Amino acid sequence: MNTITVEKLKERLDSGEELNFLDVREDHERAEFNIGGKHIPVGKIQLFETEDIEDWKDQEIIVYCRSGNRSGIATNILLQAGFEKPINLAGGMLAWREKFGDK
């Protein structure tokens, strides 16, 4: 499974790169803080309910959750479902907020 650090992701964002984000947390977690993208909770990913991101099948997708665990699960499921480039955000939103706050 491919991963990306919060530092590398921030560099890419700061350079203006357009990225596909997939937040796999629950609604209440997303409402608290997120870095954007589509929202499909990991439970729906586990049921292969990925219609909203089918157009991303051959594109890089940065998958994130609270700590990196659920996004790791989702990344593996996406690979099994034929998505070519899902990447897990190591440490998730906990690492992001520890390093960058709410920016």
C-alpha positions in Angstrom: 0.0 0.0 0.0 1.3 3.4 -0.9 1.4 6.1 1.8 2.1 9.8 1.9 3.2 11.9 4.9 1.3 15.0 6.0 4.4 17.0 5.3 4.6 15.8 1.7 0.9 16.3 1.2 1.1 19.9 2.5 4.0 20.6 0.1 1.9 19.4 -2.8 -1.1 21.5 -1.7 1.0 24.6 -1.2 2.4 24.2 -4.7 -1.1 24.5 -6.1 -1.4 20.9 -7.2 -5.0 19.7 -7.7 -5.5 16.5 -5.7 -8.4 14.0 -5.2 -9.2 13.6 -1.5 -11.4 10.9 0.0 -12.4 11.3 3.6 -13.5 7.9 5.0 -14.4 9.1 8.5 -17.9 9.3 10.0 -20.1 12.4 9.5 -19.4 13.8 13.0 -15.6 13.5 12.5 -15.8 15.3 9.1 -17.9 18.1 10.6 -15.2 18.7 13.2 -12.3 19.2 10.7 -11.4 18.1 7.2 -9.1 19.0 4.3 -11.7 18.6 1.7 -12.6 16.1 -1.0 -15.4 13.5 -1.2 -16.8 11.9 1.8 -17.6 8.2 1.8 -17.4 6.5 5.3 -15.3 3.4 5.3 -18.4 1.2 6.0 -19.7 2.2 2.5 -16.3 1.5 0.9 -16.4 -1.9 2.5 -19.7 -2.5 0.7 -18.0 -1.3 -2.5 -20.3 1.8 -2.6 -17.9 3.8 -4.7 -20.1 5.2 -7.4 -19.2 8.8 -6.4 -15.5 8.3 -7.2 -15.7 5.9 -10.2 -14.2 8.7 -12.4 -11.1 8.5 -10.2 -10.3 4.8 -10.9 -7.1 5.6 -12.9 -6.2 8.7 -10.9 -4.3 9.2 -7.6 -6.6 9.4 -4.6 -5.4 10.6 -1.2 -7.4 8.6 1.3 -7.6 9.9 4.9 -9.3 9.3 8.2 -8.6 10.2 11.9 -5.4 8.2 12.4 -4.6 6.4 9.2 -6.1 3.0 10.2 -9.5 3.2 8.4 -8.0 4.9 5.4 -5.5 2.0 5.2 -8.4 -0.4 5.1 -10.2 1.7 2.5 -7.0 2.0 0.4 -6.7 -1.8 0.3 -10.4 -2.2 -0.6 -10.1 0.4 -3.4 -7.1 -1.5 -4.8 -9.2 -4.7 -4.8 -12.0 -2.8 -6.5 -9.8 -1.8 -9.4 -8.7 1.7 -8.3 -5.1 2.1 -9.6 -3.6 4.8 -7.3 -5.1 5.1 -3.8 -2.7 6.5 -1.3 -3.1 6.4 2.5 -2.4 9.6 4.4 -0.1 8.3 7.2 -1.3 9.4 10.6 -4.5 10.9 9.2 -6.1 14.1 10.6 -4.3 13.6 14.0 -0.9 13.9 12.3 -2.2 16.8 10.2 -3.5 18.8 13.1 -0.4 18.1 15.3 1.8 19.4 12.5 -0.2 22.2 11.0 -3.2 22.9 13.2 -6.4 23.6 11.4 -4.8 25.1 8.3 
